Amino acid sequence: MKKHQSNTIFMLSSLLFLLLLLWHASSVQAQEVEDEREFEYGEGSEKGPHKWGELKKEWEACKHGEMQSPIDMSNQRVKMIQKLKEINREYKPANATVKNRGHDISLQWELGSAGSIKINGSEFFLQQGHWHSPSEHSINGRRYDMELHLVHVLPNPNVKNNIAVIAVLYKIGQPEPFLSQLMKNISSMADTKAERSMGVIDPREIKLGGKRYYRYMGSLTVPPCTEGVIWTISKKVRTVSREQVKLLREAVHDYAERNARPLQPINSREIHLYDPQN
């Protein structure tokens, strides 16, 4: 009897967790705009970054927010800290889809299927990764050639600070191995909103390159510019080939060939650098 009750409780708990994941998946997708026609990146455009906060009431944070992203990590503003732990990525292989969203190329997993990261005791599940070129964040005023964002979410969308993004910066050099797996499919979707099933993709193959990283509180870098995003940015700059960057730029729609939002004011925020060697 007790064994039957335990099995029932386990099944109900699993079902509740799955429902929370599905609920949150739809919630987060609604937070990050999917329709690229609603905004653009051109500085002189009426839908450009300086106008985002005026296009819709729910996008007001893009103009009036005090914790917006991206920012510059300058040595003068960075505080060295050792209390932060190494990035604990508990990823696993799962079915994925590569999608041309018009404003970027996105690799998406079913929420909960590809594993998670832990930050301050909370488990954030990997949802998708996408690329910006040039990089959105900069280090000591330098913007690099590409930036990857790995977006993670909490199962409960009502919890504060429920989005965590790991970012990796790239400079021109040797091809990026993980991106090489996707090139053929990305090429086939150039200039059209489309998606391709990639089968099983292992996110553990995405290399961060080192143990040092920056962390700060910011926002989504596309409308509605939702704040409360926990940013973790690998300090090591990895390499990507010119051909890979060119393909990412050619695949998206013309207005988004340079799909990086301008740097935002840091205001009173702290930027922490975790460096286990110091």
Secondary structure, DSSP 4 states (H G I P E B T S, - for coil): -HHHHHHHHHHHHHHHHHHHHHHHHHHHHHHS---GGG----TTSTTSGGGHHHH-GGGTHHHH-SS-S--EE-TTTEEEESSSPPPEEEE--EEEEEEE-SS-EEEEE-TTTSEEEEETTEEEEEEEEEEESS-SSEETTEE-SEEEEEEEE-S-TTSSS-EEEEEEEEEESS--HHHHTTHHHHHTTTTS--EEEEEEE-GGGS----S-EEEEEEE-SSTT--EEEEEEEESS-EEE-HHHHHHHHHHS-GGGSS--PPP---TT--EEEE-TT-
